[in-house]
Amino acid sequence: MSAQASRDRLGRGLAPGAPIGRPESRPQTLRSLERDGLVHRHGCPTIPPRIEYELIPLGQSLEDAIAVVRQWACTHMDEITASRNDYDRQSIVAGTLMA
């Protein structure tokens, strides 16, 4: 991800397409990334007001590591999906769906 990453791109995750949580938890997650020194937050004086996040050098240093994890997830997505479906099926039968 480039240093000029948009709020929308960061809102989906550090790697394009990777979720960073439920929409209602995104502000907290982004603030946490800002606190950790991975992103810079700045407001745009528009109507309505808009907040943008920029990946800064410390955050950029994670790009290679995130790419490896993303590749692993893409390679194993069918297995992950099957496991989730099995878990959900078993939880429904037991009456304890945790999703």
VMD Tcl script that draws the C-alpha trace (Angstrom):
set ca {
  {0.00 0.00 0.00}
  {1.33 3.41 -0.83}
  {1.99 6.17 1.66}
  {-1.02 8.01 0.27}
  {-3.44 5.28 1.32}
  {-6.99 6.48 1.54}
  {-9.33 6.07 4.45}
  {-11.40 3.61 2.44}
  {-8.42 1.42 1.65}
  {-7.25 1.44 5.27}
  {-10.84 0.89 6.33}
  {-10.77 -2.43 4.49}
  {-7.47 -3.44 6.03}
  {-3.74 -2.97 5.78}
  {-3.70 -5.14 2.68}
  {-6.24 -4.35 -0.03}
  {-9.30 -6.49 0.54}
  {-8.36 -7.53 4.07}
  {-11.03 -6.62 6.63}
  {-10.10 -4.83 9.82}
  {-13.30 -5.54 11.66}
  {-16.90 -4.49 11.80}
  {-17.62 -0.98 10.51}
  {-18.50 0.22 14.01}
  {-15.08 -0.89 15.33}
  {-13.04 0.69 12.52}
  {-12.56 4.11 14.16}
  {-11.14 2.42 17.27}
  {-8.90 0.16 15.17}
  {-7.64 3.08 13.10}
  {-6.97 5.14 16.25}
  {-5.02 2.20 17.64}
  {-2.95 2.03 14.44}
  {-2.33 5.77 14.77}
  {-1.29 5.34 18.41}
  {1.12 2.57 17.39}
  {2.74 4.88 14.85}
  {1.58 2.98 11.76}
  {-0.74 5.60 10.27}
  {-1.19 9.36 10.33}
  {-4.71 10.74 10.69}
  {-5.73 14.07 9.27}
  {-9.04 15.82 8.83}
  {-10.13 17.30 5.53}
  {-12.00 20.61 5.70}
  {-14.82 19.46 3.45}
  {-18.56 19.35 3.84}
  {-19.25 16.89 5.27}
  {-15.96 16.66 7.17}
  {-13.79 13.74 6.14}
  {-10.96 11.91 7.92}
  {-8.13 10.37 5.93}
  {-5.40 8.02 7.08}
  {-1.96 7.72 5.58}
  {0.35 4.77 6.06}
  {3.62 6.17 7.42}
  {7.11 4.59 7.34}
  {6.66 2.27 10.32}
  {3.39 1.00 8.84}
  {4.96 0.73 5.40}
  {7.63 -1.52 6.89}
  {4.90 -4.13 7.47}
  {4.02 -4.42 3.78}
  {6.19 -7.48 3.09}
  {5.01 -9.33 6.20}
  {1.37 -8.57 5.41}
  {1.86 -9.71 1.81}
  {3.09 -13.10 3.09}
  {0.10 -13.49 5.43}
  {-2.28 -12.38 2.67}
  {-0.80 -14.93 0.25}
  {-1.13 -17.65 2.88}
  {-4.78 -16.69 3.46}
  {-5.51 -16.70 -0.28}
  {-3.85 -20.10 -0.67}
  {-5.81 -21.62 2.22}
  {-9.13 -19.78 1.87}
  {-11.04 -22.89 0.73}
  {-9.84 -24.79 3.80}
  {-10.64 -21.85 6.09}
  {-14.12 -21.49 4.62}
  {-14.78 -25.24 4.96}
  {-13.60 -25.15 8.58}
  {-15.85 -22.17 9.37}
  {-18.82 -23.89 7.75}
  {-18.17 -27.10 9.72}
  {-17.83 -25.14 12.96}
  {-21.01 -23.17 12.30}
  {-22.94 -26.35 11.42}
  {-21.78 -28.06 14.62}
  {-22.56 -24.95 16.69}
  {-26.06 -24.68 15.26}
  {-26.72 -28.33 16.08}
  {-25.41 -27.76 19.61}
  {-27.30 -24.45 19.88}
  {-24.15 -22.43 20.54}
  {-23.35 -20.53 17.32}
  {-20.40 -18.24 18.18}
  {-20.06 -16.31 14.89}
}
mol new
graphics top color blue
foreach p $ca { graphics top sphere $p radius 0.5 }
foreach p [lrange $ca 0 end-1] q [lrange $ca 1 end] { graphics top cylinder $p $q radius 0.2 }
display resetview
